[in-house]
Amino acid sequence: MSKKEKIKFILDFAKALTFALLTALFGIFAFIVVNIEKLNNFQMIVSAFGIIVIVIFFYFLIRYMVKKLKELEVLE
């Protein structure tokens, strides 16, 4: 496997991971919207923590993808 193919594979995997994170984020938002009146403090804190963790992970994933895209541009 050449370096270019390896980078393309990594980018495809990162793209799939991006969609999974977005799905999880929308799932948390949907849970909050559906159960807004029944949420207790613990559920609100855990939901907020989950959103923060996903957003932070998403930020670093996007930075990693940009780095790999620049690396791929250099190879081509």
N, CA, C, O and CB atoms as a CASP TS submission, in Angstrom:
PFRMAT TS
TARGET T0000
AUTHOR 0000-0000-0000
METHOD Language model
MODEL 1
PARENT N/A
ATOM      1  N   MET     1       0.855  -1.172   0.000  1.00  0.00           N
ATOM      2  CA  MET     1       0.000   0.000   0.000  1.00  0.00           C
ATOM      3  C   MET     1       0.903   1.237   0.000  1.00  0.00           C
ATOM      4  O   MET     1       1.772   1.384   0.859  1.00  0.00           O
ATOM      5  CB  MET     1      -0.974  -0.003   1.233  1.00  0.00           C
ATOM      6  N   SER     2       0.688   2.108  -0.959  1.00  0.00           N
ATOM      7  CA  SER     2       1.502   3.318  -1.039  1.00  0.00           C
ATOM      8  C   SER     2       1.048   4.328   0.016  1.00  0.00           C
ATOM      9  O   SER     2      -0.016   4.199   0.622  1.00  0.00           O
ATOM     10  CB  SER     2       1.420   3.939  -2.454  1.00  0.00           C
ATOM     11  N   LYS     3       1.887   5.322   0.205  1.00  0.00           N
ATOM     12  CA  LYS     3       1.572   6.335   1.219  1.00  0.00           C
ATOM     13  C   LYS     3       0.301   7.102   0.848  1.00  0.00           C
ATOM     14  O   LYS     3      -0.493   7.453   1.721  1.00  0.00           O
ATOM     15  CB  LYS     3       2.751   7.315   1.386  1.00  0.00           C
ATOM     16  N   LYS     4       0.112   7.360  -0.444  1.00  0.00           N
ATOM     17  CA  LYS     4      -1.079   8.081  -0.902  1.00  0.00           C
ATOM     18  C   LYS     4      -2.343   7.270  -0.619  1.00  0.00           C
ATOM     19  O   LYS     4      -3.343   7.822  -0.160  1.00  0.00           O
ATOM     20  CB  LYS     4      -0.974   8.395  -2.409  1.00  0.00           C
ATOM     21  N   GLU     5      -2.304   5.975  -0.888  1.00  0.00           N
ATOM     22  CA  GLU     5      -3.464   5.110  -0.623  1.00  0.00           C
ATOM     23  C   GLU     5      -3.754   5.024   0.870  1.00  0.00           C
ATOM     24  O   GLU     5      -4.911   5.003   1.289  1.00  0.00           O
ATOM     25  CB  GLU     5      -3.227   3.703  -1.191  1.00  0.00           C
ATOM     26  N   LYS     6      -2.698   4.975   1.659  1.00  0.00           N
ATOM     27  CA  LYS     6      -2.866   4.906   3.109  1.00  0.00           C
ATOM     28  C   LYS     6      -3.544   6.172   3.634  1.00  0.00           C
ATOM     29  O   LYS     6      -4.434   6.097   4.480  1.00  0.00           O
ATOM     30  CB  LYS     6      -1.505   4.703   3.801  1.00  0.00           C
ATOM     31  N   ILE     7      -3.125   7.327   3.133  1.00  0.00           N
ATOM     32  CA  ILE     7      -3.736   8.587   3.561  1.00  0.00           C
ATOM     33  C   ILE     7      -5.195   8.642   3.132  1.00  0.00           C
ATOM     34  O   ILE     7      -6.046   9.107   3.890  1.00  0.00           O
ATOM     35  CB  ILE     7      -2.966   9.789   2.985  1.00  0.00           C
ATOM     36  N   LYS     8      -5.491   8.170   1.921  1.00  0.00           N
ATOM     37  CA  LYS     8      -6.879   8.155   1.456  1.00  0.00           C
ATOM     38  C   LYS     8      -7.733   7.241   2.330  1.00  0.00           C
ATOM     39  O   LYS     8      -8.878   7.569   2.639  1.00  0.00           O
ATOM     40  CB  LYS     8      -6.950   7.702  -0.011  1.00  0.00           C
ATOM     41  N   PHE     9      -7.178   6.089   2.731  1.00  0.00           N
ATOM     42  CA  PHE     9      -7.907   5.177   3.613  1.00  0.00           C
ATOM     43  C   PHE     9      -8.163   5.832   4.969  1.00  0.00           C
ATOM     44  O   PHE     9      -9.259   5.722   5.518  1.00  0.00           O
ATOM     45  CB  PHE     9      -7.124   3.860   3.795  1.00  0.00           C
ATOM     46  N   ILE    10      -7.155   6.509   5.502  1.00  0.00           N
ATOM     47  CA  ILE    10      -7.307   7.191   6.789  1.00  0.00           C
ATOM     48  C   ILE    10      -8.376   8.276   6.697  1.00  0.00           C
ATOM     49  O   ILE    10      -9.179   8.439   7.615  1.00  0.00           O
ATOM     50  CB  ILE    10      -5.965   7.801   7.242  1.00  0.00           C
ATOM     51  N   LEU    11      -8.386   9.018   5.590  1.00  0.00           N
ATOM     52  CA  LEU    11      -9.392  10.066   5.407  1.00  0.00           C
ATOM     53  C   LEU    11     -10.795   9.478   5.276  1.00  0.00           C
ATOM     54  O   LEU    11     -11.756  10.054   5.786  1.00  0.00           O
ATOM     55  CB  LEU    11      -9.062  10.905   4.172  1.00  0.00           C
ATOM     56  N   ASP    12     -10.922   8.341   4.600  1.00  0.00           N
ATOM     57  CA  ASP    12     -12.233   7.694   4.504  1.00  0.00           C
ATOM     58  C   ASP    12     -12.725   7.243   5.873  1.00  0.00           C
ATOM     59  O   ASP    12     -13.903   7.393   6.199  1.00  0.00           O
ATOM     60  CB  ASP    12     -12.170   6.496   3.550  1.00  0.00           C
ATOM     61  N   PHE    13     -11.815   6.689   6.673  1.00  0.00           N
ATOM     62  CA  PHE    13     -12.183   6.266   8.024  1.00  0.00           C
ATOM     63  C   PHE    13     -12.571   7.473   8.876  1.00  0.00           C
ATOM     64  O   PHE    13     -13.538   7.415   9.635  1.00  0.00           O
ATOM     65  CB  PHE    13     -11.022   5.495   8.685  1.00  0.00           C
ATOM     66  N   ALA    14     -11.818   8.563   8.751  1.00  0.00           N
ATOM     67  CA  ALA    14     -12.126   9.775   9.512  1.00  0.00           C
ATOM     68  C   ALA    14     -13.467  10.358   9.079  1.00  0.00           C
ATOM     69  O   ALA    14     -14.206  10.901   9.900  1.00  0.00           O
ATOM     70  CB  ALA    14     -11.012  10.820   9.337  1.00  0.00           C
ATOM     71  N   LYS    15     -13.778  10.245   7.790  1.00  0.00           N
ATOM     72  CA  LYS    15     -15.071  10.730   7.303  1.00  0.00           C
ATOM     73  C   LYS    15     -16.211   9.914   7.917  1.00  0.00           C
ATOM     74  O   LYS    15     -17.229  10.472   8.327  1.00  0.00           O
ATOM     75  CB  LYS    15     -15.131  10.660   5.756  1.00  0.00           C
ATOM     76  N   ALA    16     -16.037   8.602   7.979  1.00  0.00           N
ATOM     77  CA  ALA    16     -17.054   7.749   8.592  1.00  0.00           C
ATOM     78  C   ALA    16     -17.203   8.073  10.080  1.00  0.00           C
ATOM     79  O   ALA    16     -18.313   8.093  10.611  1.00  0.00           O
ATOM     80  CB  ALA    16     -16.696   6.261   8.401  1.00  0.00           C
ATOM     81  N   LEU    17     -16.088   8.322  10.734  1.00  0.00           N
ATOM     82  CA  LEU    17     -16.124   8.685  12.149  1.00  0.00           C
ATOM     83  C   LEU    17     -16.818  10.032  12.353  1.00  0.00           C
ATOM     84  O   LEU    17     -17.514  10.231  13.349  1.00  0.00           O
ATOM     85  CB  LEU    17     -14.702   8.730  12.724  1.00  0.00           C
ATOM     86  N   THR    18     -16.627  10.950  11.411  1.00  0.00           N
ATOM     87  CA  THR    18     -17.302  12.242  11.470  1.00  0.00           C
ATOM     88  C   THR    18     -18.812  12.065  11.412  1.00  0.00           C
ATOM     89  O   THR    18     -19.543  12.683  12.185  1.00  0.00           O
ATOM     90  CB  THR    18     -16.831  13.147  10.328  1.00  0.00           C
ATOM     91  N   PHE    19     -19.283  11.220  10.494  1.00  0.00           N
ATOM     92  CA  PHE    19     -20.723  10.979  10.397  1.00  0.00           C
ATOM     93  C   PHE    19     -21.262  10.306  11.662  1.00  0.00           C
ATOM     94  O   PHE    19     -22.380  10.597  12.089  1.00  0.00           O
ATOM     95  CB  PHE    19     -21.034  10.115   9.169  1.00  0.00           C
ATOM     96  N   ALA    20     -20.482   9.415  12.259  1.00  0.00           N
ATOM     97  CA  ALA    20     -20.914   8.768  13.495  1.00  0.00           C
ATOM     98  C   ALA    20     -21.020   9.786  14.630  1.00  0.00           C
ATOM     99  O   ALA    20     -21.962   9.743  15.421  1.00  0.00           O
ATOM    100  CB  ALA    20     -19.941   7.640  13.881  1.00  0.00           C
ATOM    101  N   LEU    21     -20.060  10.694  14.708  1.00  0.00           N
ATOM    102  CA  LEU    21     -20.111  11.722  15.749  1.00  0.00           C
ATOM    103  C   LEU    21     -21.288  12.668  15.547  1.00  0.00           C
ATOM    104  O   LEU    21     -21.950  13.052  16.511  1.00  0.00           O
ATOM    105  CB  LEU    21     -18.809  12.515  15.772  1.00  0.00           C
ATOM    106  N   LEU    22     -21.549  13.042  14.303  1.00  0.00           N
ATOM    107  CA  LEU    22     -22.701  13.905  14.039  1.00  0.00           C
ATOM    108  C   LEU    22     -24.006  13.205  14.395  1.00  0.00           C
ATOM    109  O   LEU    22     -24.922  13.828  14.931  1.00  0.00           O
ATOM    110  CB  LEU    22     -22.721  14.333  12.570  1.00  0.00           C
ATOM    111  N   THR    23     -24.091  11.921  14.100  1.00  0.00           N
ATOM    112  CA  THR    23     -25.285  11.156  14.452  1.00  0.00           C
ATOM    113  C   THR    23     -25.472  11.113  15.969  1.00  0.00           C
ATOM    114  O   THR    23     -26.588  11.268  16.466  1.00  0.00           O
ATOM    115  CB  THR    23     -25.195   9.727  13.886  1.00  0.00           C
ATOM    116  N   ALA    24     -24.382  10.903  16.695  1.00  0.00           N
ATOM    117  CA  ALA    24     -24.462  10.887  18.160  1.00  0.00           C
ATOM    118  C   ALA    24     -24.880  12.253  18.697  1.00  0.00           C
ATOM    119  O   ALA    24     -25.676  12.344  19.631  1.00  0.00           O
ATOM    120  CB  ALA    24     -23.111  10.470  18.770  1.00  0.00           C
ATOM    121  N   LEU    25     -24.338  13.307  18.101  1.00  0.00           N
ATOM    122  CA  LEU    25     -24.687  14.656  18.538  1.00  0.00           C
ATOM    123  C   LEU    25     -26.163  14.953  18.295  1.00  0.00           C
ATOM    124  O   LEU    25     -26.838  15.503  19.165  1.00  0.00           O
ATOM    125  CB  LEU    25     -23.820  15.685  17.818  1.00  0.00           C
ATOM    126  N   PHE    26     -26.663  14.593  17.118  1.00  0.00           N
ATOM    127  CA  PHE    26     -28.085  14.786  16.832  1.00  0.00           C
ATOM    128  C   PHE    26     -28.949  13.911  17.736  1.00  0.00           C
ATOM    129  O   PHE    26     -30.055  14.307  18.106  1.00  0.00           O
ATOM    130  CB  PHE    26     -28.380  14.475  15.359  1.00  0.00           C
ATOM    131  N   GLY    27     -28.460  12.735  18.092  1.00  0.00           N
ATOM    132  CA  GLY    27     -29.197  11.870  19.009  1.00  0.00           C
ATOM    133  C   GLY    27     -29.341  12.493  20.385  1.00  0.00           C
ATOM    134  O   GLY    27     -30.406  12.420  20.998  1.00  0.00           O
ATOM    135  N   ILE    28     -28.271  13.104  20.870  1.00  0.00           N
ATOM    136  CA  ILE    28     -28.342  13.771  22.173  1.00  0.00           C
ATOM    137  C   ILE    28     -29.313  14.945  22.119  1.00  0.00           C
ATOM    138  O   ILE    28     -30.119  15.139  23.029  1.00  0.00           O
ATOM    139  CB  ILE    28     -26.946  14.254  22.614  1.00  0.00           C
ATOM    140  N   PHE    29     -29.227  15.729  21.038  1.00  0.00           N
ATOM    141  CA  PHE    29     -30.154  16.856  20.897  1.00  0.00           C
ATOM    142  C   PHE    29     -31.600  16.373  20.816  1.00  0.00           C
ATOM    143  O   PHE    29     -32.491  16.981  21.409  1.00  0.00           O
ATOM    144  CB  PHE    29     -29.807  17.683  19.650  1.00  0.00           C
ATOM    145  N   ALA    30     -31.836  15.292  20.092  1.00  0.00           N
ATOM    146  CA  ALA    30     -33.195  14.750  19.983  1.00  0.00           C
ATOM    147  C   ALA    30     -33.692  14.275  21.346  1.00  0.00           C
ATOM    148  O   ALA    30     -34.850  14.501  21.696  1.00  0.00           O
ATOM    149  CB  ALA    30     -33.237  13.589  18.966  1.00  0.00           C
ATOM    150  N   PHE    31     -32.825  13.620  22.113  1.00  0.00           N
ATOM    151  CA  PHE    31     -33.192  13.175  23.452  1.00  0.00           C
ATOM    152  C   PHE    31     -33.590  14.363  24.326  1.00  0.00           C
ATOM    153  O   PHE    31     -34.570  14.301  25.068  1.00  0.00           O
ATOM    154  CB  PHE    31     -32.032  12.403  24.098  1.00  0.00           C
ATOM    155  N   ILE    32     -32.820  15.438  24.227  1.00  0.00           N
ATOM    156  CA  ILE    32     -33.119  16.627  25.029  1.00  0.00           C
ATOM    157  C   ILE    32     -34.451  17.242  24.613  1.00  0.00           C
ATOM    158  O   ILE    32     -35.260  17.611  25.465  1.00  0.00           O
ATOM    159  CB  ILE    32     -31.993  17.666  24.895  1.00  0.00           C
ATOM    160  N   VAL    33     -34.681  17.353  23.307  1.00  0.00           N
ATOM    161  CA  VAL    33     -35.918  17.976  22.821  1.00  0.00           C
ATOM    162  C   VAL    33     -37.137  17.148  23.205  1.00  0.00           C
ATOM    163  O   VAL    33     -38.153  17.704  23.621  1.00  0.00           O
ATOM    164  CB  VAL    33     -35.866  18.155  21.298  1.00  0.00           C
ATOM    165  N   VAL    34     -37.049  15.832  23.071  1.00  0.00           N
ATOM    166  CA  VAL    34     -38.193  14.972  23.372  1.00  0.00           C
ATOM    167  C   VAL    34     -38.492  14.962  24.867  1.00  0.00           C
ATOM    168  O   VAL    34     -39.656  14.960  25.267  1.00  0.00           O
ATOM    169  CB  VAL    34     -37.934  13.544  22.877  1.00  0.00           C
ATOM    170  N   ASN    35     -37.460  14.956  25.687  1.00  0.00           N
ATOM    171  CA  ASN    35     -37.643  14.817  27.133  1.00  0.00           C
ATOM    172  C   ASN    35     -37.380  16.104  27.903  1.00  0.00           C
ATOM    173  O   ASN    35     -37.007  16.047  29.075  1.00  0.00           O
ATOM    174  CB  ASN    35     -36.742  13.738  27.655  1.00  0.00           C
ATOM    175  N   ILE    36     -37.562  17.245  27.286  1.00  0.00           N
ATOM    176  CA  ILE    36     -37.186  18.513  27.912  1.00  0.00           C
ATOM    177  C   ILE    36     -37.902  18.747  29.250  1.00  0.00           C
ATOM    178  O   ILE    36     -37.307  19.306  30.172  1.00  0.00           O
ATOM    179  CB  ILE    36     -37.488  19.662  26.963  1.00  0.00           C
ATOM    180  N   GLU    37     -39.140  18.339  29.366  1.00  0.00           N
ATOM    181  CA  GLU    37     -39.883  18.590  30.604  1.00  0.00           C
ATOM    182  C   GLU    37     -39.613  17.539  31.679  1.00  0.00           C
ATOM    183  O   GLU    37     -39.859  17.790  32.858  1.00  0.00           O
ATOM    184  CB  GLU    37     -41.367  18.640  30.311  1.00  0.00           C
ATOM    185  N   LYS    38     -39.109  16.366  31.290  1.00  0.00           N
ATOM    186  CA  LYS    38     -38.892  15.288  32.252  1.00  0.00           C
ATOM    187  C   LYS    38     -37.430  15.141  32.672  1.00  0.00           C
ATOM    188  O   LYS    38     -37.110  14.273  33.484  1.00  0.00           O
ATOM    189  CB  LYS    38     -39.379  13.989  31.672  1.00  0.00           C
ATOM    190  N   LEU    39     -36.541  15.972  32.132  1.00  0.00           N
ATOM    191  CA  LEU    39     -35.119  15.834  32.456  1.00  0.00           C
ATOM    192  C   LEU    39     -34.837  16.270  33.888  1.00  0.00           C
ATOM    193  O   LEU    39     -35.321  17.308  34.339  1.00  0.00           O
ATOM    194  CB  LEU    39     -34.266  16.653  31.482  1.00  0.00           C
ATOM    195  N   ASN    40     -34.052  15.470  34.591  1.00  0.00           N
ATOM    196  CA  ASN    40     -33.606  15.893  35.911  1.00  0.00           C
ATOM    197  C   ASN    40     -32.197  16.484  35.774  1.00  0.00           C
ATOM    198  O   ASN    40     -31.623  16.496  34.685  1.00  0.00           O
ATOM    199  CB  ASN    40     -33.625  14.696  36.928  1.00  0.00           C
ATOM    200  N   ASN    41     -31.662  16.963  36.869  1.00  0.00           N
ATOM    201  CA  ASN    41     -30.357  17.630  36.821  1.00  0.00           C
ATOM    202  C   ASN    41     -29.253  16.703  36.332  1.00  0.00           C
ATOM    203  O   ASN    41     -28.393  17.121  35.556  1.00  0.00           O
ATOM    204  CB  ASN    41     -29.997  18.168  38.193  1.00  0.00           C
ATOM    205  N   PHE    42     -29.266  15.458  36.773  1.00  0.00           N
ATOM    206  CA  PHE    42     -28.232  14.509  36.366  1.00  0.00           C
ATOM    207  C   PHE    42     -28.253  14.294  34.857  1.00  0.00           C
ATOM    208  O   PHE    42     -27.202  14.287  34.216  1.00  0.00           O
ATOM    209  CB  PHE    42     -28.417  13.171  37.092  1.00  0.00           C
ATOM    210  N   GLN    43     -29.437  14.121  34.291  1.00  0.00           N
ATOM    211  CA  GLN    43     -29.545  13.911  32.844  1.00  0.00           C
ATOM    212  C   GLN    43     -29.092  15.141  32.069  1.00  0.00           C
ATOM    213  O   GLN    43     -28.477  15.008  31.011  1.00  0.00           O
ATOM    214  CB  GLN    43     -30.984  13.556  32.464  1.00  0.00           C
ATOM    215  N   MET    44     -29.383  16.327  32.571  1.00  0.00           N
ATOM    216  CA  MET    44     -28.932  17.551  31.899  1.00  0.00           C
ATOM    217  C   MET    44     -27.416  17.671  31.934  1.00  0.00           C
ATOM    218  O   MET    44     -26.794  18.055  30.943  1.00  0.00           O
ATOM    219  CB  MET    44     -29.568  18.784  32.548  1.00  0.00           C
ATOM    220  N   ILE    45     -26.820  17.340  33.080  1.00  0.00           N
ATOM    221  CA  ILE    45     -25.365  17.424  33.214  1.00  0.00           C
ATOM    222  C   ILE    45     -24.687  16.398  32.311  1.00  0.00           C
ATOM    223  O   ILE    45     -23.716  16.721  31.627  1.00  0.00           O
ATOM    224  CB  ILE    45     -24.940  17.209  34.682  1.00  0.00           C
ATOM    225  N   VAL    46     -25.188  15.176  32.305  1.00  0.00           N
ATOM    226  CA  VAL    46     -24.600  14.133  31.462  1.00  0.00           C
ATOM    227  C   VAL    46     -24.770  14.472  29.983  1.00  0.00           C
ATOM    228  O   VAL    46     -23.856  14.245  29.191  1.00  0.00           O
ATOM    229  CB  VAL    46     -25.240  12.767  31.770  1.00  0.00           C
ATOM    230  N   SER    47     -25.914  15.006  29.606  1.00  0.00           N
ATOM    231  CA  SER    47     -26.137  15.401  28.210  1.00  0.00           C
ATOM    232  C   SER    47     -25.191  16.525  27.806  1.00  0.00           C
ATOM    233  O   SER    47     -24.605  16.485  26.724  1.00  0.00           O
ATOM    234  CB  SER    47     -27.596  15.838  28.000  1.00  0.00           C
ATOM    235  N   ALA    48     -25.039  17.519  28.662  1.00  0.00           N
ATOM    236  CA  ALA    48     -24.125  18.626  28.364  1.00  0.00           C
ATOM    237  C   ALA    48     -22.688  18.128  28.275  1.00  0.00           C
ATOM    238  O   ALA    48     -21.936  18.546  27.395  1.00  0.00           O
ATOM    239  CB  ALA    48     -24.238  19.725  29.436  1.00  0.00           C
ATOM    240  N   PHE    49     -22.310  17.237  29.182  1.00  0.00           N
ATOM    241  CA  PHE    49     -20.962  16.668  29.149  1.00  0.00           C
ATOM    242  C   PHE    49     -20.743  15.875  27.861  1.00  0.00           C
ATOM    243  O   PHE    49     -19.681  15.970  27.244  1.00  0.00           O
ATOM    244  CB  PHE    49     -20.727  15.767  30.377  1.00  0.00           C
ATOM    245  N   GLY    50     -21.739  15.100  27.459  1.00  0.00           N
ATOM    246  CA  GLY    50     -21.637  14.336  26.215  1.00  0.00           C
ATOM    247  C   GLY    50     -21.489  15.234  25.004  1.00  0.00           C
ATOM    248  O   GLY    50     -20.695  14.948  24.107  1.00  0.00           O
ATOM    249  N   ILE    51     -22.247  16.316  24.972  1.00  0.00           N
ATOM    250  CA  ILE    51     -22.139  17.266  23.859  1.00  0.00           C
ATOM    251  C   ILE    51     -20.752  17.890  23.826  1.00  0.00           C
ATOM    252  O   ILE    51     -20.152  18.016  22.759  1.00  0.00           O
ATOM    253  CB  ILE    51     -23.215  18.365  23.972  1.00  0.00           C
ATOM    254  N   ILE    52     -20.247  18.275  24.975  1.00  0.00           N
ATOM    255  CA  ILE    52     -18.918  18.898  25.040  1.00  0.00           C
ATOM    256  C   ILE    52     -17.839  17.925  24.582  1.00  0.00           C
ATOM    257  O   ILE    52     -16.954  18.304  23.815  1.00  0.00           O
ATOM    258  CB  ILE    52     -18.618  19.382  26.471  1.00  0.00           C
ATOM    259  N   VAL    53     -17.900  16.683  25.037  1.00  0.00           N
ATOM    260  CA  VAL    53     -16.906  15.679  24.641  1.00  0.00           C
ATOM    261  C   VAL    53     -16.958  15.435  23.136  1.00  0.00           C
ATOM    262  O   VAL    53     -15.916  15.364  22.484  1.00  0.00           O
ATOM    263  CB  VAL    53     -17.137  14.359  25.400  1.00  0.00           C
ATOM    264  N   ILE    54     -18.150  15.307  22.587  1.00  0.00           N
ATOM    265  CA  ILE    54     -18.283  15.059  21.150  1.00  0.00           C
ATOM    266  C   ILE    54     -17.766  16.248  20.347  1.00  0.00           C
ATOM    267  O   ILE    54     -17.082  16.059  19.341  1.00  0.00           O
ATOM    268  CB  ILE    54     -19.750  14.772  20.785  1.00  0.00           C
ATOM    269  N   VAL    55     -18.078  17.463  20.773  1.00  0.00           N
ATOM    270  CA  VAL    55     -17.618  18.653  20.050  1.00  0.00           C
ATOM    271  C   VAL    55     -16.094  18.764  20.100  1.00  0.00           C
ATOM    272  O   VAL    55     -15.469  19.106  19.096  1.00  0.00           O
ATOM    273  CB  VAL    55     -18.262  19.924  20.638  1.00  0.00           C
ATOM    274  N   ILE    56     -15.494  18.483  21.245  1.00  0.00           N
ATOM    275  CA  ILE    56     -14.030  18.525  21.357  1.00  0.00           C
ATOM    276  C   ILE    56     -13.400  17.460  20.463  1.00  0.00           C
ATOM    277  O   ILE    56     -12.445  17.744  19.740  1.00  0.00           O
ATOM    278  CB  ILE    56     -13.587  18.321  22.828  1.00  0.00           C
ATOM    279  N   PHE    57     -13.923  16.246  20.508  1.00  0.00           N
ATOM    280  CA  PHE    57     -13.396  15.177  19.666  1.00  0.00           C
ATOM    281  C   PHE    57     -13.574  15.521  18.195  1.00  0.00           C
ATOM    282  O   PHE    57     -12.686  15.259  17.384  1.00  0.00           O
ATOM    283  CB  PHE    57     -14.087  13.844  19.988  1.00  0.00           C
ATOM    284  N   PHE    58     -14.718  16.106  17.844  1.00  0.00           N
ATOM    285  CA  PHE    58     -15.000  16.515  16.472  1.00  0.00           C
ATOM    286  C   PHE    58     -14.003  17.578  16.007  1.00  0.00           C
ATOM    287  O   PHE    58     -13.531  17.530  14.871  1.00  0.00           O
ATOM    288  CB  PHE    58     -16.440  17.047  16.357  1.00  0.00           C
ATOM    289  N   TYR    59     -13.684  18.526  16.869  1.00  0.00           N
ATOM    290  CA  TYR    59     -12.718  19.579  16.540  1.00  0.00           C
ATOM    291  C   TYR    59     -11.349  18.979  16.211  1.00  0.00           C
ATOM    292  O   TYR    59     -10.743  19.328  15.198  1.00  0.00           O
ATOM    293  CB  TYR    59     -12.593  20.579  17.709  1.00  0.00           C
ATOM    294  N   PHE    60     -10.867  18.076  17.068  1.00  0.00           N
ATOM    295  CA  PHE    60      -9.561  17.472  16.826  1.00  0.00           C
ATOM    296  C   PHE    60      -9.573  16.559  15.600  1.00  0.00           C
ATOM    297  O   PHE    60      -8.566  16.452  14.901  1.00  0.00           O
ATOM    298  CB  PHE    60      -9.115  16.690  18.050  1.00  0.00           C
ATOM    299  N   LEU    61     -10.682  15.912  15.341  1.00  0.00           N
ATOM    300  CA  LEU    61     -10.795  15.069  14.152  1.00  0.00           C
ATOM    301  C   LEU    61     -10.729  15.914  12.883  1.00  0.00           C
ATOM    302  O   LEU    61     -10.067  15.533  11.918  1.00  0.00           O
ATOM    303  CB  LEU    61     -12.104  14.262  14.187  1.00  0.00           C
ATOM    304  N   ILE    62     -11.403  17.047  12.878  1.00  0.00           N
ATOM    305  CA  ILE    62     -11.365  17.937  11.714  1.00  0.00           C
ATOM    306  C   ILE    62      -9.948  18.481  11.510  1.00  0.00           C
ATOM    307  O   ILE    62      -9.471  18.559  10.378  1.00  0.00           O
ATOM    308  CB  ILE    62     -12.372  19.105  11.887  1.00  0.00           C
ATOM    309  N   ARG    63      -9.284  18.852  12.585  1.00  0.00           N
ATOM    310  CA  ARG    63      -7.890  19.319  12.458  1.00  0.00           C
ATOM    311  C   ARG    63      -7.004  18.229  11.881  1.00  0.00           C
ATOM    312  O   ARG    63      -6.153  18.509  11.036  1.00  0.00           O
ATOM    313  CB  ARG    63      -7.340  19.769  13.824  1.00  0.00           C
ATOM    314  N   TYR    64      -7.190  16.997  12.321  1.00  0.00           N
ATOM    315  CA  TYR    64      -6.411  15.868  11.814  1.00  0.00           C
ATOM    316  C   TYR    64      -6.696  15.641  10.328  1.00  0.00           C
ATOM    317  O   TYR    64      -5.783  15.367   9.549  1.00  0.00           O
ATOM    318  CB  TYR    64      -6.725  14.591  12.621  1.00  0.00           C
ATOM    319  N   MET    65      -7.964  15.756   9.946  1.00  0.00           N
ATOM    320  CA  MET    65      -8.325  15.558   8.542  1.00  0.00           C
ATOM    321  C   MET    65      -7.712  16.647   7.657  1.00  0.00           C
ATOM    322  O   MET    65      -7.255  16.356   6.552  1.00  0.00           O
ATOM    323  CB  MET    65      -9.854  15.544   8.381  1.00  0.00           C
ATOM    324  N   VAL    66      -7.698  17.879   8.123  1.00  0.00           N
ATOM    325  CA  VAL    66      -7.091  18.965   7.351  1.00  0.00           C
ATOM    326  C   VAL    66      -5.593  18.723   7.182  1.00  0.00           C
ATOM    327  O   VAL    66      -5.035  18.957   6.110  1.00  0.00           O
ATOM    328  CB  VAL    66      -7.341  20.328   8.038  1.00  0.00           C
ATOM    329  N   LYS    67      -4.952  18.254   8.244  1.00  0.00           N
ATOM    330  CA  LYS    67      -3.523  17.948   8.171  1.00  0.00           C
ATOM    331  C   LYS    67      -3.251  16.851   7.147  1.00  0.00           C
ATOM    332  O   LYS    67      -2.312  16.954   6.358  1.00  0.00           O
ATOM    333  CB  LYS    67      -2.993  17.526   9.548  1.00  0.00           C
ATOM    334  N   LYS    68      -4.066  15.811   7.159  1.00  0.00           N
ATOM    335  CA  LYS    68      -3.884  14.717   6.202  1.00  0.00           C
ATOM    336  C   LYS    68      -4.197  15.161   4.775  1.00  0.00           C
ATOM    337  O   LYS    68      -3.554  14.704   3.831  1.00  0.00           O
ATOM    338  CB  LYS    68      -4.770  13.529   6.583  1.00  0.00           C
ATOM    339  N   LEU    69      -5.182  16.051   4.609  1.00  0.00           N
ATOM    340  CA  LEU    69      -5.489  16.565   3.270  1.00  0.00           C
ATOM    341  C   LEU    69      -4.324  17.376   2.715  1.00  0.00           C
ATOM    342  O   LEU    69      -3.997  17.269   1.533  1.00  0.00           O
ATOM    343  CB  LEU    69      -6.760  17.426   3.303  1.00  0.00           C
ATOM    344  N   LYS    70      -3.702  18.183   3.560  1.00  0.00           N
ATOM    345  CA  LYS    70      -2.528  18.940   3.116  1.00  0.00           C
ATOM    346  C   LYS    70      -1.385  17.999   2.759  1.00  0.00           C
ATOM    347  O   LYS    70      -0.669  18.228   1.784  1.00  0.00           O
ATOM    348  CB  LYS    70      -2.079  19.930   4.206  1.00  0.00           C
ATOM    349  N   GLU    71      -1.216  16.945   3.544  1.00  0.00           N
ATOM    350  CA  GLU    71      -0.184  15.950   3.260  1.00  0.00           C
ATOM    351  C   GLU    71      -0.461  15.247   1.928  1.00  0.00           C
ATOM    352  O   GLU    71       0.465  14.956   1.171  1.00  0.00           O
ATOM    353  CB  GLU    71      -0.105  14.919   4.403  1.00  0.00           C
ATOM    354  N   LEU    72      -1.725  14.979   1.651  1.00  0.00           N
ATOM    355  CA  LEU    72      -2.108  14.350   0.388  1.00  0.00           C
ATOM    356  C   LEU    72      -1.858  15.293  -0.790  1.00  0.00           C
ATOM    357  O   LEU    72      -1.446  14.847  -1.861  1.00  0.00           O
ATOM    358  CB  LEU    72      -3.586  13.931   0.426  1.00  0.00           C
ATOM    359  N   GLU    73      -2.103  16.585  -0.602  1.00  0.00           N
ATOM    360  CA  GLU    73      -1.831  17.559  -1.660  1.00  0.00           C
ATOM    361  C   GLU    73      -0.352  17.601  -2.005  1.00  0.00           C
ATOM    362  O   GLU    73       0.012  17.731  -3.174  1.00  0.00           O
ATOM    363  CB  GLU    73      -2.306  18.947  -1.241  1.00  0.00           C
ATOM    364  N   VAL    74       0.499  17.492  -0.998  1.00  0.00           N
ATOM    365  CA  VAL    74       1.941  17.506  -1.236  1.00  0.00           C
ATOM    366  C   VAL    74       2.358  16.280  -2.045  1.00  0.00           C
ATOM    367  O   VAL    74       3.227  16.373  -2.912  1.00  0.00           O
ATOM    368  CB  VAL    74       2.711  17.555   0.100  1.00  0.00           C
ATOM    369  N   LEU    75       1.746  15.142  -1.767  1.00  0.00           N
ATOM    370  CA  LEU    75       2.101  13.911  -2.482  1.00  0.00           C
ATOM    371  C   LEU    75       1.631  13.925  -3.932  1.00  0.00           C
ATOM    372  O   LEU    75       2.244  13.289  -4.789  1.00  0.00           O
ATOM    373  CB  LEU    75       1.511  12.709  -1.770  1.00  0.00           C
ATOM    374  N   GLU    76       0.565  14.634  -4.204  1.00  0.00           N
ATOM    375  CA  GLU    76       0.047  14.669  -5.574  1.00  0.00           C
ATOM    376  C   GLU    76       0.686  15.798  -6.290  1.00  0.00           C
ATOM    377  O   GLU    76       0.402  16.023  -7.466  1.00  0.00           O
ATOM    378  CB  GLU    76      -1.479  14.806  -5.612  1.00  0.00           C
TER
END
